[in-house]
Amino acid sequence: MIIQPSRQPESELFYRIAFSQLRGMNTGRAERVLELFGSERAVFENGDEVFREVGTGRRISLSRSDIDAAMATAREELPFIEKNGIRCVYFSDEEYPKRLLACDDAPVMLYAKGDCDLNARHVVAVVGTRNATHYGAAFIDRLIGELAEKLDDLLVVSGLALGCDIMGHRKAMSSGVPTVAVVAHGLDTIYPAEHRNDAARIARGAGAILTDYVHGTPPHRGNFLARNRIVAGLSDAVVVVESAADRGGALNTARVARAYDREVFALPGRVSDRYSGGCNMLIREQTAALVETADDLIYAMGWTTRPTEGEQAELFSPLPETQQKVMDYLTRNGEATADHLQAALGIPVGQLMSMLVEMEFNDLVMALPGARYRVN
């Protein structure tokens, strides 16, 4: 369920916000702490000594002042959430993005302005330099336009920054595709300020402005690097359009995505073009696959395109090879977790999670509690 703001200062939402604000808390650690203490409320009612009992190799040690600060933040955040219609998505909610949940360092709480399905069937991140060229802009226009024509239930993710990011959001909106802008600050502001109108259009449409920061958090440099993990974790595939070879947030996002076993693609360019240097480097070091068209990405991801006009879908069309392997394994074994499927079939985690989402949408498999799957 989506948690709705409560007027009670010590509601479930209050404790969830406070819990998410504890130093070093992420989804991996949160699961271990809650398994020991049962609820977020119990963590706070037992005081700071409970954290010293978490024997996970790295103990959580919090002072009373840490706990008091987290609770004070929650008290300040609740009125802001209620006044501004902010959607809170907690890591145990059904609406929490399943792809992101597979990342141990994912945030415990997400705050969203706008009503958007974060578990769309096909999620593509489009990132790149703020100094986008005509070459990069034309590619973004063509890529998202073709993906919108060929795929059902597409979601485009980016970071609302100048250049490639905002071009991706705008093309998604003009193509009727939901888009999520992941920002590196609280939802009481928009950075950069010149994109406020775009942010409002995203939130009013089928998209969302998304963050893990409470209101009042300014856009510090470190926040942008942390933000990149959400862009990568939300997505099936990350497309780097243009980037200099020496620096850039897009390169960081690409490497985080690879660490999450997501598929990374990069647009090649001339060796003399500065903002193709980063993409060429990613391809050369095999961090990214070369992409020139939407079909390149669709083929690499093993996605099924919608029938073109005048074309009828075959009643019993054969499944892609990797999907058939999953069906065969589940038929033999009854059910299995995503981890068991990955280990048994050797399919990269990112590709497997994307494929399971698509298979669930196609009523081939059913998702069960505990990240288990069986044939539908």
C-alpha positions in Angstrom: 0.0 0.0 0.0 1.0 3.6 -0.4 1.4 5.2 3.1 -0.8 8.2 3.5 0.4 11.0 5.8 -1.1 11.0 9.3 -1.9 13.8 11.7 -0.8 11.7 14.6 2.8 12.6 15.5 3.7 9.1 16.5 2.0 7.2 13.6 3.5 4.3 11.6 4.7 6.8 9.0 6.4 8.9 11.7 8.5 6.0 12.8 9.2 4.9 9.3 10.5 8.3 8.3 12.6 8.5 11.5 13.9 5.0 10.9 15.0 5.9 7.4 16.9 8.9 8.8 19.1 6.9 11.1 22.8 7.1 10.1 23.9 4.3 7.8 20.4 2.9 7.3 19.6 1.3 3.9 17.3 -1.5 2.9 19.9 -4.3 3.5 20.6 -3.1 7.1 16.9 -2.2 7.7 15.8 -5.8 7.1 18.3 -7.1 9.6 17.4 -4.6 12.3 13.6 -5.1 11.9 14.1 -8.8 12.0 15.6 -8.4 15.4 13.2 -5.9 16.9 10.0 -6.4 15.1 9.0 -2.9 14.2 10.4 0.6 13.7 8.6 1.8 16.8 10.3 -0.9 18.9 13.7 0.3 17.7 13.1 3.8 19.1 11.3 2.7 22.2 14.3 0.5 23.2 16.7 3.4 22.9 20.2 3.4 21.5 21.3 0.2 23.2 19.4 -1.9 20.6 21.8 -0.9 17.9 24.8 -2.3 19.7 23.1 -5.8 19.6 23.1 -6.0 15.9 25.8 -8.6 15.2 26.4 -8.3 11.4 30.1 -7.8 11.4 29.6 -4.1 11.3 27.8 -3.0 14.4 25.4 0.0 14.3 26.3 2.4 17.0 24.1 5.3 17.5 24.0 7.8 20.3 20.8 9.1 21.9 21.4 12.4 20.1 21.3 10.5 16.7 18.0 8.9 17.6 16.6 12.2 18.8 17.7 13.9 15.6 16.0 11.3 13.4 12.7 11.7 15.4 13.0 15.5 15.1 13.4 15.2 11.3 10.3 13.0 11.1 8.3 15.6 13.1 9.3 18.3 10.6 8.7 16.1 7.6 5.2 15.0 8.3 3.5 18.4 7.9 5.4 19.0 4.7 4.3 15.7 3.3 0.7 16.3 4.2 0.6 19.9 2.9 2.2 19.2 -0.4 0.7 15.8 -1.3 4.0 13.9 -1.2 3.8 10.2 -1.9 5.9 8.2 0.6 7.1 4.8 -0.6 8.6 2.6 2.1 10.9 -0.3 1.2 8.4 -2.9 2.4 5.5 -1.4 0.3 4.3 -3.2 -2.7 4.9 0.0 -4.7 8.5 0.2 -3.9 10.6 -0.4 -7.1 11.5 -4.1 -7.1 14.6 -3.5 -9.2 15.9 -1.0 -6.6 15.0 -3.3 -3.8 17.5 -5.8 -5.1 20.3 -3.3 -4.3 21.6 -3.6 -0.7 22.4 0.2 -0.5 18.9 1.3 -1.7 17.2 3.9 0.4 14.6 2.9 3.0 12.2 5.6 2.1 11.5 7.3 -1.2 9.5 10.6 -1.5 7.7 11.3 -4.8 5.7 14.2 -6.2 3.5 12.6 -8.8 1.7 9.3 -9.3 3.9 7.0 -11.3 4.3 3.2 -11.5 8.0 2.6 -10.5 7.6 -1.0 -11.5 6.9 -0.5 -15.2 7.7 -3.4 -17.5 10.5 -1.7 -19.3 12.7 0.9 -17.5 15.4 2.8 -19.4 17.7 5.4 -17.9 19.0 8.1 -20.3 22.0 10.0 -18.9 24.8 12.1 -20.2 26.7 15.4 -20.2 25.2 18.8 -19.5 27.0 19.9 -22.7 24.9 17.8 -25.1 25.7 18.3 -28.8 23.4 18.1 -31.8 24.6 14.6 -32.3 23.6 13.5 -28.8 20.3 15.4 -28.9 19.3 13.8 -32.2 20.1 10.3 -30.8 17.9 10.9 -27.7 15.1 12.1 -29.8 15.4 9.0 -32.1 16.0 6.5 -29.3 13.1 7.4 -27.0 10.8 8.0 -30.0 11.5 4.5 -31.3 11.3 2.8 -27.9 7.9 4.5 -27.3 6.7 3.1 -30.7 7.9 -0.4 -30.1 7.5 -1.1 -26.3 4.4 -1.3 -24.1 4.7 0.1 -20.5 7.9 2.0 -20.9 9.4 4.3 -18.2 12.2 6.7 -18.9 14.4 7.7 -15.9 17.0 10.5 -15.6 18.2 13.2 -13.3 16.6 16.5 -14.4 20.0 18.0 -15.1 20.9 20.2 -18.0 21.7 18.7 -21.3 21.1 15.0 -21.9 18.9 14.5 -18.8 16.3 17.1 -19.5 16.3 16.2 -23.2 15.4 12.7 -22.2 12.5 13.8 -19.9 11.1 16.2 -22.5 11.2 13.6 -25.3 9.5 11.1 -23.1 6.7 13.5 -22.3 6.2 14.5 -25.9 6.0 10.8 -26.8 3.4 10.1 -24.1 5.9 8.1 -22.0 6.0 8.4 -18.2 9.3 9.7 -16.9 10.9 9.9 -13.4 13.3 12.6 -12.5 15.5 11.5 -9.6 16.7 14.6 -7.8 19.6 15.2 -5.3 17.7 17.3 -2.8 14.4 17.7 -0.9 11.1 18.3 -2.7 10.8 21.8 -1.5 13.0 23.0 -4.3 14.0 22.1 -7.8 17.6 22.2 -9.1 18.4 23.6 -11.6 15.8 26.3 -11.1 15.3 26.7 -14.9 13.7 23.2 -15.0 10.9 24.0 -12.5 8.3 24.1 -15.3 9.5 20.7 -16.6 9.3 19.3 -13.1 5.8 20.5 -12.7 4.8 19.0 -16.1 6.4 15.6 -15.1 4.6 15.6 -11.7 1.2 16.6 -13.2 1.5 14.0 -15.9 2.1 10.3 -15.5 5.6 10.8 -14.1 7.2 11.7 -10.8 9.9 13.8 -9.2 11.6 11.3 -6.9 14.1 11.6 -4.0 15.3 9.9 -0.9 16.0 13.3 0.8 13.7 15.1 3.2 12.6 18.7 2.5 15.2 21.3 3.3 18.1 19.2 2.0 20.1 21.3 -0.4 21.7 19.9 -3.6 25.2 19.2 -2.3 27.8 17.7 -4.7 27.8 14.4 -2.7 24.1 14.1 -3.0 24.3 13.9 -6.8 26.7 10.9 -6.6 24.4 9.2 -4.2 21.4 10.0 -6.4 23.1 8.1 -9.3 22.6 4.8 -7.5 18.8 5.3 -7.5 18.9 6.2 -11.3 20.8 3.0 -11.9 18.9 0.8 -9.5 15.5 1.8 -10.8 16.4 0.8 -14.4 16.8 -2.3 -16.5 19.2 -0.5 -18.8 21.3 2.6 -18.6 22.1 4.5 -21.8 25.0 6.9 -21.7 24.5 9.4 -24.6 27.5 11.6 -24.3 30.2 12.2 -21.7 33.8 13.5 -21.4 36.3 10.7 -20.6 37.9 12.5 -17.7 34.8 13.1 -15.5 31.1 13.2 -15.3 28.1 11.9 -13.4 27.0 9.8 -16.4 30.2 7.7 -16.1 29.6 7.3 -12.4 26.0 6.1 -13.1 27.3 3.7 -15.7 29.7 2.1 -13.3 27.2 1.9 -10.5 24.8 0.2 -12.9 27.4 -2.4 -13.8 28.0 -3.0 -10.1 24.3 -3.7 -9.8 24.5 -6.1 -12.8 22.4 -3.8 -15.0 22.9 -3.5 -18.7 24.8 -0.4 -19.8 24.8 1.0 -23.3 26.8 3.9 -24.8 26.5 5.9 -28.0 29.9 5.8 -29.9 31.3 8.9 -31.5 34.4 10.2 -33.2 37.6 9.9 -31.3 38.1 13.7 -31.8 34.9 14.6 -30.2 35.4 15.4 -26.5 31.9 14.4 -25.4 32.1 11.1 -27.1 35.3 10.2 -25.2 33.5 8.8 -22.2 31.2 6.7 -24.2 34.1 5.3 -26.4 36.0 4.5 -23.2 33.0 2.6 -21.6 32.7 0.6 -24.8 36.4 0.0 -25.0 36.7 -1.2 -21.4 33.5 -3.4 -22.0 31.6 -1.6 -19.3 29.0 -0.7 -21.9 27.7 -2.2 -25.1 27.5 -0.1 -28.3 24.1 1.2 -29.1 23.0 3.0 -32.3 19.3 2.4 -32.4 16.4 1.3 -30.2 16.5 -2.1 -31.9 20.0 -2.6 -30.6 18.8 -2.1 -27.0 15.6 -4.1 -27.4 17.5 -7.0 -28.9 20.2 -7.0 -26.2 17.6 -6.9 -23.4 15.5 -9.7 -25.0 12.3 -7.5 -24.9 9.2 -8.3 -26.9 8.0 -5.5 -29.1 4.4 -4.7 -29.7 2.9 -5.8 -33.0 3.1 -3.2 -35.7 0.0 -1.9 -37.4 -1.5 -4.6 -39.6 0.5 -7.3 -37.9 -1.1 -9.9 -35.7 0.6 -11.5 -32.8 1.0 -15.2 -33.1 -1.2 -17.1 -30.7 1.6 -19.4 -29.5 4.7 -17.6 -30.5 7.9 -19.1 -29.1 9.5 -17.5 -26.1 12.9 -16.0 -26.2 15.6 -18.5 -25.2 16.3 -17.1 -21.8 12.6 -16.8 -20.9 12.1 -20.5 -22.0 15.0 -21.5 -19.7 13.2 -19.8 -16.7 9.9 -21.5 -17.6 11.6 -24.9 -17.9 13.4 -24.5 -14.6 10.3 -23.4 -12.7 8.2 -26.2 -14.3 10.8 -28.7 -13.0 11.2 -27.2 -9.6 7.8 -25.8 -8.8 9.1 -22.4 -7.6 12.4 -20.6 -7.1 13.8 -17.3 -5.8 15.5 -14.9 -8.2 18.8 -15.7 -6.6 18.3 -19.4 -7.3 17.3 -18.7 -10.9 20.4 -16.6 -11.4 22.7 -19.2 -9.9 21.1 -22.1 -11.8 20.8 -20.4 -15.2 23.7 -18.0 -15.2 21.6 -15.1 -16.4 23.0 -11.7 -15.2 21.0 -10.3 -12.3 19.9 -7.1 -14.1 18.7 -9.0 -17.2 17.0 -11.6 -15.1 15.0 -9.1 -13.0 13.9 -7.2 -16.1 12.9 -10.5 -17.7 10.9 -11.6 -14.7 9.0 -8.3 -14.6 8.1 -8.8 -18.3 7.1 -12.4 -17.8 4.9 -11.4 -14.9 3.2 -8.8 -17.0 2.7 -11.5 -19.7 1.1 -13.8 -17.1 3.8 -16.4 -17.6 5.0 -16.4 -14.0 3.6 -15.3 -10.7 5.6 -13.4 -8.1 5.2 -14.8 -4.5 6.3 -13.4 -1.1 10.0 -13.6 -0.5 11.0 -12.8 -4.1 9.9 -16.3 -5.2 8.4 -17.1 -8.6 6.4 -19.9 -10.0 4.7 -20.7 -13.4 1.3 -18.9 -13.6 
